[in-house]
Amino acid sequence: MDEGNNLSMDIINYEKEHDLTDNEMAFGSQLSVERVHDIKSQASDATPEEEGLLRRFMDSHQ
């Protein structure tokens, strides 16, 4: 599994664990809802900056 797939699964698992929507994930990470959805669904890969924003959000709310 590549890094993009790991991030996608991490987002899915995080949203399930914390009962969050893509909208809430986007707000918390400061990305657009469309980008979160595209990354989560693997329609496109996250840039290093986007991955950093998502991971910082997830790490700060464990």
Order of alpha helices (4+ residues) and beta strands (2+ residues): alpha-alpha-alpha-alpha
